[in-house]
Amino acid sequence: MESSLLQMHGIVKTFPGVRALDGVDLDVRAGEVHCLLGQNGAGKSTLIKVLAGAHQPNGGHITWKGEEVKLATPQASTKLGIATMYQELDLVPGLSVAENVFLGHESSRFGITLTRTRDRRTRELLAQLGHPEISPDREVGSLSAAGQQVVSMARALSRDAQVIVMDEPSAVLDSDEVANLFRVVRSLTEAGVAVIYISHRLEEIREIGDRVTVIKDGRTVAENLPAKDTPTADVIRLMTGKTLDGVFPESTGAVGDVVLDVKDLACGDRFSDVSLQVRAGEIVGLAGLVGAGRSEILETIFGARKATAGQVTVDGRKLRPGMVKDAVRAHVGLAPEERKSQALVMQQSIASNITLASLTRFSKGGFIDFGGEQKRSEQLTSDLDLRPVDVSRQVSTLSGGNQQKVVLARWLLRDCRVLLLDEPTRGVDVGARKEIYDVVRRLADSGVAVLVVSSEVPEVLGLADKVLVIREGRVVHTGPAVDLDESKVLDLVMSEEHQRSRGHHPQEGDAA
């Protein structure tokens, strides 16, 4: 970990009207995990696209093993030995796992792909990543988000890269999968590979990182910080320019009548016998491992999945199974986990995305009142402190935190009685997280019933008033958030067999 493998000096990148990078420095050594931190919009994504050859810098230079290089194309970056795992996975859903892993560098002879060699190598890579159960023949679009992340990692490993950039690799992984990810990262660095690791989960940085670089507003504000010894408060201050005391807002404690009433809800083999109530002014959290059925519960309540048993009632009104329009008419809103593909129209404006579920309010005689649409959107974005304030901008230009605010604004416009939030802070930096927490608490305090899913146990416990723990599609615990801590939740979400494999033996009184 002594020699510099990669150095980026004074990198500048401008777009029309925007200076995305304004002199960024990055020094990466062989065999280290170098953590790149910054708020959404700080320039991290632009920097790694420069490194990947997808963007050409307007200033600065890059050295590789001491020699200056030009990364004119993604192919040039890959040939040099740099592999990038983007947060938004660049997989082809209709192709198989093996075809995705070796896309662009297939083994062939006389122009014919050596499918047996490709499939065998894919199996080896998946086994190395701890997922031998994923078949090379399986269509990648049929995999879960976590499974697709594993395939993306296998693709990076297939290129024998010397530097691997991992952009939010743990965002869709549960605790065990994160532990396995770290095992793979350590094996890579032991072999001399450098890993550039980007994450908003600061506890991960302390566990896996060696050194930290922090960028803010397109500039490097700190370099070579020791990942394990730099206080979290200092990192937050460098990223945001301020301290963030009391990340989770306090509840007023005032709750009203039951708004959302779910009884014995089931959806095929996804989950069964789920009953819960959420009152006006209350935030209820669903905790559990990825694949436990949490997201499916929200989607079934919203009507995006058709319930096979049970009943959903909002303000005493029964919703028909599988009927999204019933949920919307009852003022139920859903902010899904995959906001870019499931919630937002990325090439449309902020205003168009906000009013998408309320077009009848702004239309007359078949024409849209664009002035009224813009005025109301500006009011909502101001209330949510969305930046920038220009509602005519394409939503694709916003950071993850501001995109999430657009989704929230859409349902605020519908005067929601129930708000369903699936991973509301996935890919969102620590500063924007606090803003989203404040918005969610304000909504609850105004009388909205909020049901939230998060893979981050501290987030569920810090934000929610009441928590339901889901394991293998069933509720195994319901109670006040203050009665739980992270270790108790993890014990509850793991099966007894899984607990024993980790050396934990359930005691009398543990959830069955």
Solvent accessible surface area in square Angstrom, and as a share of the most:
residue,aa,sasa,rsa
1,M,109,0.48
2,E,157,0.70
3,S,77,0.50
4,S,41,0.27
5,L,13,0.07
6,L,0,0.00
7,Q,52,0.23
8,M,2,0.01
9,H,61,0.27
10,G,29,0.28
11,I,0,0.00
12,V,24,0.14
13,K,24,0.10
14,T,48,0.28
15,F,74,0.31
16,P,136,0.86
17,G,89,0.86
18,V,76,0.44
19,R,136,0.50
20,A,20,0.15
21,L,0,0.00
22,D,36,0.19
23,G,27,0.26
24,V,0,0.00
25,D,49,0.25
26,L,4,0.02
27,D,27,0.14
28,V,0,0.00
29,R,69,0.25
30,A,33,0.26
31,G,13,0.12
32,E,0,0.00
33,V,4,0.03
34,H,1,0.00
35,C,0,0.00
36,L,0,0.00
37,L,2,0.01
38,G,1,0.01
39,Q,45,0.20
40,N,37,0.19
41,G,72,0.69
42,A,4,0.03
43,G,8,0.08
44,K,18,0.08
45,S,61,0.39
46,T,21,0.12
47,L,1,0.01
48,I,4,0.02
49,K,74,0.31
50,V,1,0.01
51,L,1,0.01
52,A,10,0.08
53,G,3,0.03
54,A,53,0.41
55,H,48,0.21
56,Q,80,0.36
57,P,45,0.28
58,N,95,0.49
59,G,24,0.23
60,G,42,0.41
61,H,77,0.34
62,I,8,0.04
63,T,18,0.10
64,W,18,0.06
65,K,114,0.48
66,G,66,0.64
67,E,126,0.57
68,E,104,0.46
69,V,32,0.18
70,K,160,0.68
71,L,10,0.05
72,A,64,0.50
73,T,60,0.35
74,P,68,0.43
75,Q,134,0.59
76,A,35,0.27
77,S,2,0.01
78,T,47,0.27
79,K,185,0.78
80,L,46,0.23
81,G,10,0.10
82,I,5,0.03
83,A,6,0.05
84,T,31,0.18
85,M,6,0.02
86,Y,52,0.20
87,Q,43,0.19
88,E,83,0.37
89,L,50,0.25
90,D,74,0.38
91,L,23,0.11
92,V,60,0.35
93,P,86,0.54
94,G,59,0.57
95,L,56,0.28
96,S,18,0.12
97,V,0,0.00
98,A,1,0.00
99,E,60,0.27
100,N,0,0.00
101,V,0,0.00
102,F,15,0.06
103,L,64,0.32
104,G,65,0.62
105,H,57,0.25
106,E,74,0.33
107,S,40,0.26
108,S,65,0.42
109,R,148,0.54
110,F,191,0.80
111,G,75,0.72
112,I,122,0.62
113,T,51,0.30
114,L,56,0.28
115,T,65,0.38
116,R,218,0.80
117,T,51,0.30
118,R,29,0.11
119,D,20,0.10
120,R,125,0.46
121,R,78,0.29
122,T,0,0.00
123,R,127,0.46
124,E,75,0.34
125,L,1,0.00
126,L,1,0.00
127,A,53,0.41
128,Q,74,0.33
129,L,2,0.01
130,G,36,0.35
131,H,28,0.13
132,P,98,0.62
133,E,124,0.56
134,I,12,0.06
135,S,49,0.32
136,P,5,0.03
137,D,101,0.52
138,R,111,0.40
139,E,92,0.41
140,V,1,0.00
141,G,36,0.34
142,S,64,0.41
143,L,16,0.08
144,S,69,0.45
145,A,36,0.28
146,A,4,0.03
147,G,10,0.10
148,Q,43,0.19
149,Q,6,0.03
150,V,6,0.04
151,V,0,0.00
152,S,5,0.03
153,M,9,0.04
154,A,0,0.00
155,R,32,0.12
156,A,5,0.04
157,L,15,0.08
158,S,12,0.08
159,R,76,0.28
160,D,114,0.59
161,A,9,0.07
162,Q,69,0.31
163,V,0,0.00
164,I,2,0.01
165,V,0,0.00
166,M,3,0.01
167,D,13,0.07
168,E,8,0.04
169,P,1,0.01
170,S,0,0.00
171,A,7,0.05
172,V,6,0.03
173,L,6,0.03
174,D,20,0.10
175,S,56,0.36
176,D,38,0.20
177,E,34,0.15
178,V,19,0.11
179,A,58,0.45
180,N,33,0.17
181,L,4,0.02
182,F,3,0.01
183,R,112,0.41
184,V,1,0.00
185,V,0,0.00
186,R,102,0.37
187,S,45,0.29
188,L,16,0.08
189,T,21,0.12
190,E,148,0.66
191,A,84,0.65
192,G,36,0.34
193,V,21,0.12
194,A,0,0.00
195,V,0,0.00
196,I,1,0.00
197,Y,0,0.00
198,I,2,0.01
199,S,3,0.02
200,H,12,0.06
201,R,27,0.10
202,L,24,0.12
203,E,109,0.49
204,E,9,0.04
205,I,8,0.04
206,R,86,0.31
207,E,97,0.43
208,I,9,0.05
209,G,0,0.00
210,D,49,0.25
211,R,19,0.07
212,V,3,0.01
213,T,1,0.01
214,V,0,0.00
215,I,0,0.00
216,K,55,0.23
217,D,106,0.55
218,G,1,0.01
219,R,139,0.51
220,T,31,0.18
221,V,64,0.37
222,A,15,0.12
223,E,75,0.33
224,N,78,0.40
225,L,38,0.19
226,P,66,0.41
227,A,6,0.05
228,K,110,0.47
229,D,111,0.58
230,T,14,0.08
231,P,73,0.46
232,T,54,0.31
233,A,66,0.51
234,D,49,0.25
235,V,12,0.07
236,I,20,0.10
237,R,113,0.41
238,L,37,0.18
239,M,3,0.01
240,T,15,0.09
241,G,54,0.52
242,K,112,0.48
243,T,88,0.51
244,L,25,0.13
245,D,118,0.61
246,G,58,0.56
247,V,44,0.25
248,F,64,0.27
249,P,32,0.20
250,E,155,0.70
251,S,45,0.29
252,T,94,0.55
253,G,60,0.58
254,A,74,0.57
255,V,78,0.45
256,G,34,0.33
257,D,115,0.60
258,V,44,0.25
259,V,3,0.02
260,L,0,0.00
261,D,25,0.13
262,V,1,0.01
263,K,117,0.49
264,D,86,0.44
265,L,1,0.00
266,A,11,0.09
267,C,14,0.08
268,G,52,0.50
269,D,141,0.73
270,R,118,0.43
271,F,4,0.02
272,S,27,0.17
273,D,83,0.43
274,V,0,0.00
275,S,54,0.35
276,L,12,0.06
277,Q,74,0.33
278,V,0,0.00
279,R,94,0.34
280,A,17,0.13
281,G,7,0.07
282,E,18,0.08
283,I,0,0.00
284,V,0,0.00
285,G,0,0.00
286,L,0,0.00
287,A,1,0.01
288,G,11,0.11
289,L,36,0.18
290,V,45,0.26
291,G,74,0.71
292,A,7,0.06
293,G,2,0.02
294,R,13,0.05
295,S,23,0.15
296,E,25,0.11
297,I,0,0.00
298,L,1,0.00
299,E,38,0.17
300,T,6,0.03
301,I,3,0.02
302,F,18,0.07
303,G,7,0.07
304,A,62,0.48
305,R,75,0.27
306,K,140,0.59
307,A,14,0.11
308,T,97,0.57
309,A,51,0.40
310,G,36,0.35
311,Q,55,0.24
312,V,10,0.06
313,T,26,0.15
314,V,2,0.01
315,D,76,0.40
316,G,68,0.65
317,R,107,0.39
318,K,146,0.62
319,L,10,0.05
320,R,125,0.46
321,P,68,0.43
322,G,27,0.26
323,M,60,0.27
324,V,58,0.33
325,K,98,0.41
326,D,8,0.04
327,A,1,0.00
328,V,28,0.16
329,R,132,0.48
330,A,9,0.07
331,H,69,0.31
332,V,0,0.00
333,G,0,0.00
334,L,18,0.09
335,A,1,0.00
336,P,16,0.10
337,E,39,0.18
338,E,46,0.20
339,R,17,0.06
340,K,70,0.30
341,S,91,0.59
342,Q,111,0.49
343,A,10,0.08
344,L,12,0.06
345,V,59,0.34
346,M,40,0.18
347,Q,123,0.55
348,Q,81,0.36
349,S,26,0.17
350,I,0,0.00
351,A,7,0.06
352,S,32,0.20
353,N,1,0.00
354,I,0,0.00
355,T,0,0.00
356,L,73,0.37
357,A,30,0.23
358,S,3,0.02
359,L,76,0.38
360,T,120,0.70
361,R,125,0.46
362,F,18,0.07
363,S,44,0.28
364,K,177,0.75
365,G,74,0.71
366,G,78,0.75
367,F,162,0.67
368,I,55,0.28
369,D,78,0.40
370,F,143,0.60
371,G,52,0.50
372,G,23,0.22
373,E,12,0.05
374,Q,84,0.37
375,K,132,0.56
376,R,75,0.28
377,S,0,0.00
378,E,73,0.33
379,Q,80,0.36
380,L,7,0.03
381,T,2,0.01
382,S,77,0.50
383,D,92,0.48
384,L,5,0.02
385,D,72,0.37
386,L,1,0.01
387,R,117,0.43
388,P,51,0.32
389,V,105,0.61
390,D,69,0.36
391,V,3,0.02
392,S,74,0.48
393,R,78,0.29
394,Q,78,0.34
395,V,0,0.00
396,S,42,0.27
397,T,73,0.42
398,L,13,0.07
399,S,25,0.16
400,G,12,0.11
401,G,1,0.01
402,N,19,0.10
403,Q,2,0.01
404,Q,1,0.01
405,K,2,0.01
406,V,0,0.00
407,V,0,0.00
408,L,2,0.01
409,A,0,0.00
410,R,17,0.06
411,W,17,0.06
412,L,42,0.21
413,L,0,0.00
414,R,44,0.16
415,D,88,0.46
416,C,15,0.09
417,R,83,0.30
418,V,0,0.00
419,L,4,0.02
420,L,0,0.00
421,L,0,0.00
422,D,4,0.02
423,E,13,0.06
424,P,2,0.01
425,T,3,0.01
426,R,38,0.14
427,G,4,0.04
428,V,0,0.00
429,D,2,0.01
430,V,17,0.10
431,G,6,0.06
432,A,13,0.10
433,R,22,0.08
434,K,44,0.19
435,E,41,0.18
436,I,1,0.01
437,Y,6,0.02
438,D,42,0.22
439,V,5,0.03
440,V,0,0.00
441,R,11,0.04
442,R,123,0.45
443,L,17,0.08
444,A,0,0.00
445,D,66,0.34
446,S,87,0.56
447,G,19,0.18
448,V,14,0.08
449,A,0,0.00
450,V,0,0.00
451,L,0,0.00
452,V,2,0.01
453,V,0,0.00
454,S,3,0.02
455,S,27,0.17
456,E,28,0.13
457,V,17,0.10
458,P,70,0.44
459,E,6,0.03
460,V,1,0.01
461,L,36,0.18
462,G,30,0.29
463,L,4,0.02
464,A,9,0.07
465,D,44,0.23
466,K,49,0.21
467,V,0,0.00
468,L,1,0.01
469,V,0,0.00
470,I,0,0.00
471,R,28,0.10
472,E,134,0.60
473,G,3,0.03
474,R,126,0.46
475,V,43,0.25
476,V,33,0.19
477,H,56,0.25
478,T,75,0.44
479,G,10,0.09
480,P,69,0.43
481,A,6,0.05
482,V,135,0.78
483,D,83,0.43
484,L,21,0.10
485,D,65,0.34
486,E,80,0.36
487,S,71,0.46
488,K,104,0.44
489,V,0,0.00
490,L,48,0.24
491,D,47,0.24
492,L,25,0.12
493,V,5,0.03
494,M,13,0.06
495,S,31,0.20
496,E,64,0.29
497,E,136,0.61
498,H,54,0.24
499,Q,6,0.03
500,R,126,0.46
501,S,88,0.57
502,R,135,0.49
503,G,55,0.53
504,H,54,0.24
505,H,115,0.51
506,P,36,0.23
507,Q,123,0.54
508,E,182,0.81
509,G,80,0.77
510,D,61,0.32
511,A,25,0.19
512,A,102,0.79
